[in-house]
C-alpha cells in the first residue's frame, strides 16, 4: 500500500464503519458516508458490489439537480463538490483568456520553451506568448511561453477528502 490513495481508502475503510455503525439506529448521513467511502476507492466507485446502490442513487440525485450528500465524522471530512471541466498536461497550467469567442480556457507553459528564432525578431509577438532571447549553457536561444488546448475531463466534478493522519485526496466523479 504505497499510494496515498490506497492508504486513504483503507484508513476510511477502518474509520467509517465504526462511525456509521456506532448505534443500532441508522443515521441520516449514512448514505453520504457510503458515497464518500465508495468514491474514494482507488479501484473506482463501483468496484465493490456494496457500493453500487449508493453510487447509483448519487448519480440519480445529482441528475435531478439535488445537492451532493454530506458526511462528517471523527477523523475525516469532505469538501463541497467542485467543478473543473478542463485539465492540462504536466508542465502547463490552466488559464482563462478572452478570445474571439469570449472567455476561453487555455493551457500555458509554466516555463519558457525554445521556439523558432524567427519569433524573436524585434517586436514579434504571436498568440503563443512574447518571445525573447535568453542565454543558457553559453548559447543564445529564442524562448516563449507556449499555449496549448486543454483536455476535457471525463469526470469534471470533484471533492477533496481529508483523513487525519493520512492526508488529503481529490476524488473525481
SEVEXDO-127053 format. One line per field, with one value per residue (C-alpha): residue in one letter; residue number from 1; z, y, x; chain. Coordinates in steps of 0.02 Angstrom, whole numbers. Layout:
// residues N
r = A; ...
k = NUM; ...
up = Z; ...
north = Y; ...
east = X; ...
c = A; ...
//
This chain:
// residues 173
r = X; X; X; X; X; X; X; X; X; X; X; X; X; X; X; X; X; X; X; X; X; X; X; X; X; X; X; X; X; X; X; X; X; X; X; X; X; X; X; X; X; X; X; X; X; X; X; X; X; X; X; X; X; X; X; X; X; X; X; X; X; X; X; X; X; X; X; X; X; X; X; X; X; X; X; X; X; X; X; X; X; X; X; X; X; X; X; X; X; X; X; X; X; X; X; X; X; X; X; X; X; X; X; X; X; X; X; X; X; X; X; X; X; X; X; X; X; X; X; X; X; X; X; X; X; X; X; X; X; X; X; X; X; X; X; X; X; X; X; X; X; X; X; X; X; X; X; X; X; X; X; X; X; X; X; X; X; X; X; X; X; X; X; X; X; X; X; X; X; X; X; X; X
k = 1; 2; 3; 4; 5; 6; 7; 8; 9; 10; 11; 12; 13; 14; 15; 16; 17; 18; 19; 20; 21; 22; 23; 24; 25; 26; 27; 28; 29; 30; 31; 32; 33; 34; 35; 36; 37; 38; 39; 40; 41; 42; 43; 44; 45; 46; 47; 48; 49; 50; 51; 52; 53; 54; 55; 56; 57; 58; 59; 60; 61; 62; 63; 64; 65; 66; 67; 68; 69; 70; 71; 72; 73; 74; 75; 76; 77; 78; 79; 80; 81; 82; 83; 84; 85; 86; 87; 88; 89; 90; 91; 92; 93; 94; 95; 96; 97; 98; 99; 100; 101; 102; 103; 104; 105; 106; 107; 108; 109; 110; 111; 112; 113; 114; 115; 116; 117; 118; 119; 120; 121; 122; 123; 124; 125; 126; 127; 128; 129; 130; 131; 132; 133; 134; 135; 136; 137; 138; 139; 140; 141; 142; 143; 144; 145; 146; 147; 148; 149; 150; 151; 152; 153; 154; 155; 156; 157; 158; 159; 160; 161; 162; 163; 164; 165; 166; 167; 168; 169; 170; 171; 172; 173
up = 0; -60; -147; -45; -124; -64; 112; 119; 59; 185; 327; 283; 274; 455; 522; 431; 491; 675; 648; 545; 649; 822; 869; 817; 735; 559; 542; 413; 344; 321; 134; 120; 211; 99; -55; 13; 50; -120; -217; -128; -182; -297; -395; -441; -351; -404; -387; -239; -250; -87; -172; -323; -240; -152; -306; -422; -301; -303; -494; -492; -359; -447; -614; -533; -476; -293; -178; -151; 10; 165; 284; 439; 565; 684; 588; 414; 314; 135; 45; -51; -229; -357; -545; -658; -836; -910; -874; -941; -974; -850; -865; -911; -802; -839; -875; -939; -1086; -1176; -1358; -1512; -1440; -1264; -1113; -1159; -1060; -1117; -1052; -1036; -1008; -833; -903; -1063; -1202; -1351; -1509; -1688; -1688; -1813; -1668; -1579; -1715; -1642; -1597; -1645; -1536; -1575; -1491; -1401; -1293; -1312; -1375; -1315; -1321; -1165; -1126; -1066; -1065; -1155; -1301; -1353; -1376; -1426; -1295; -1261; -1151; -1256; -1253; -1290; -1298; -1133; -1120; -1070; -913; -922; -737; -708; -530; -375; -186; -75; 58; 212; 332; 485; 494; 313; 206; 77; -86; -229; -289; -466; -517
north = 0; 132; 251; 390; 349; 169; 223; 348; 219; 88; 215; 268; 84; 65; 230; 238; 77; 119; 290; 234; 79; 154; 133; 20; 167; 221; 398; 518; 543; 357; 370; 519; 421; 270; 382; 461; 292; 220; 373; 370; 191; 192; 48; 151; 193; 33; -92; -174; -234; -144; 23; 3; 54; 211; 269; 238; 339; 477; 489; 493; 629; 737; 715; 788; 940; 890; 928; 815; 713; 761; 655; 709; 601; 596; 597; 635; 767; 806; 972; 1038; 972; 1068; 1076; 1083; 1031; 1054; 990; 1024; 916; 913; 1073; 1179; 1271; 1307; 1489; 1587; 1706; 1822; 1769; 1799; 1688; 1762; 1682; 1527; 1402; 1376; 1290; 1397; 1326; 1353; 1395; 1472; 1345; 1352; 1416; 1459; 1604; 1699; 1729; 1833; 1966; 2140; 2174; 1999; 1943; 1798; 1712; 1591; 1721; 1855; 1780; 1839; 1787; 1707; 1643; 1465; 1346; 1478; 1486; 1612; 1536; 1607; 1562; 1597; 1541; 1421; 1387; 1226; 1172; 1097; 921; 896; 790; 637; 662; 851; 852; 826; 827; 838; 702; 734; 594; 648; 568; 511; 667; 741; 661; 737; 616; 645; 591
east = 0; 119; -1; -82; -249; -240; -188; -331; -457; -404; -397; -575; -622; -565; -637; -804; -886; -855; -934; -1083; -1122; -1092; -1276; -1419; -1512; -1472; -1405; -1473; -1298; -1255; -1285; -1167; -1031; -1058; -1043; -883; -806; -853; -793; -625; -590; -437; -516; -668; -831; -921; -779; -867; -1048; -1091; -1052; -1165; -1332; -1266; -1170; -1320; -1426; -1294; -1297; -1488; -1494; -1364; -1453; -1609; -1510; -1506; -1360; -1211; -1236; -1137; -1038; -946; -860; -715; -552; -616; -709; -755; -760; -907; -911; -808; -812; -659; -701; -526; -351; -177; -26; 118; 219; 67; -59; -241; -279; -428; -410; -529; -533; -638; -774; -770; -688; -589; -486; -307; -151; 6; 180; 249; 421; 485; 513; 630; 546; 597; 722; 612; 491; 622; 628; 611; 430; 371; 227; 112; -32; 86; 174; 304; 467; 638; 819; 894; 1067; 1081; 1228; 1331; 1210; 1081; 909; 740; 608; 424; 282; 182; -3; -97; -277; -339; -409; -590; -608; -719; -760; -762; -834; -727; -725; -572; -571; -462; -421; -323; -152; -160; -184; -299; -353; -452; -586; -653; -827
c = A; A; A; A; A; A; A; A; A; A; A; A; A; A; A; A; A; A; A; A; A; A; A; A; A; A; A; A; A; A; A; A; A; A; A; A; A; A; A; A; A; A; A; A; A; A; A; A; A; A; A; A; A; A; A; A; A; A; A; A; A; A; A; A; A; A; A; A; A; A; A; A; A; A; A; A; A; A; A; A; A; A; A; A; A; A; A; A; A; A; A; A; A; A; A; A; A; A; A; A; A; A; A; A; A; A; A; A; A; A; A; A; A; A; A; A; A; A; A; A; A; A; A; A; A; A; A; A; A; A; A; A; A; A; A; A; A; A; A; A; A; A; A; A; A; A; A; A; A; A; A; A; A; A; A; A; A; A; A; A; A; A; A; A; A; A; A; A; A; A; A; A; A
//
